[in-house]
């Protein structure tokens, strides 16, 4: 099973769509709210080189922003 992490923040409609998309496809994921989780925020900006939410990691692949087609490809849906 692939390891999926979704970096989110409140009041982010695309974040909600991505989470619903993953749930619809029965994909387990970990959600990290970058507004309250300083470590997640530092990872998002520093290691993942992203400043937008949602940013999704699928194993070692990073999908910044709202890109359901890329997620479908990485998750082999």
Order of alpha helices (4+ residues) and beta strands (2+ residues): beta-alpha-beta-alpha-beta-beta-alpha
